[in-house]
Amino acid sequence: MVGHFAEFDRLRFDHASRLTEHSRITETGDHQWQVTQRLVDPEGEGAWAIEAQVDLREDSAPEGPLPNVIGIAE
């Protein structure tokens, strides 16, 4: 996130930044998904994104966080 904040002073968390157009979920296997969430900057662009994996093969109803973040990058 250091790179993002070197470029922008804040990250948006409003309704528009959480619209489905900023998210992508791709099934990669049985009970497995690759998730991408674009990080919307103050200008409304989303050059940065969080990449994560969700794996529910072992536990279909975990109590803890689901995504395993694998990267945050431009």
C-alpha positions in Angstrom: 0.0 0.0 0.0 3.0 2.3 0.4 3.1 2.7 -3.4 -0.6 3.6 -3.6 -0.3 6.2 -0.8 2.8 7.7 -2.4 0.6 8.4 -5.4 -2.7 9.2 -3.7 -3.5 10.7 -0.3 -6.4 8.4 0.5 -8.4 5.4 -0.6 -12.1 5.6 -1.3 -14.6 3.4 0.8 -17.8 4.9 -0.5 -20.7 3.1 -2.2 -19.3 3.7 -5.7 -16.0 2.2 -4.8 -17.7 -1.0 -3.7 -19.7 -1.6 -6.8 -19.5 -5.0 -8.5 -17.7 -3.5 -11.5 -14.6 -3.2 -9.2 -14.7 -6.9 -8.2 -13.9 -10.1 -10.1 -14.4 -13.6 -8.8 -13.1 -16.5 -10.8 -13.7 -20.1 -9.9 -10.3 -21.9 -10.0 -11.4 -25.3 -8.7 -13.9 -27.2 -6.6 -14.7 -24.7 -3.7 -11.8 -22.4 -4.8 -11.8 -18.9 -6.2 -9.4 -16.2 -7.3 -10.7 -12.7 -6.1 -9.6 -9.3 -7.4 -10.8 -6.1 -5.8 -9.8 -2.8 -7.5 -8.8 -0.1 -5.1 -10.6 3.1 -6.2 -8.5 6.2 -5.7 -9.9 9.8 -5.1 -10.0 10.4 -8.9 -12.3 7.4 -9.4 -9.7 5.3 -11.1 -8.6 1.8 -10.0 -5.0 1.2 -11.1 -4.3 -0.7 -7.8 -5.9 -4.0 -6.8 -5.9 -6.6 -4.1 -5.5 -10.2 -5.3 -6.7 -13.0 -3.0 -7.6 -16.7 -3.0 -10.6 -18.3 -1.3 -10.3 -22.0 -0.5 -13.2 -23.7 1.1 -12.2 -27.3 0.3 -11.4 -28.2 3.9 -14.1 -26.0 5.7 -17.2 -24.8 3.9 -18.2 -22.6 6.8 -15.1 -21.1 8.4 -15.4 -18.7 11.3 -12.4 -16.6 10.4 -11.5 -14.5 7.3 -12.1 -16.2 4.0 -9.6 -14.4 1.6 -6.0 -15.2 1.7 -4.3 -12.0 0.2 -1.6 -12.9 -2.3 -0.8 -9.4 -3.4 -1.6 -5.7 -3.6 -0.2 -4.1 -6.7 -0.6 -1.6 -9.5 
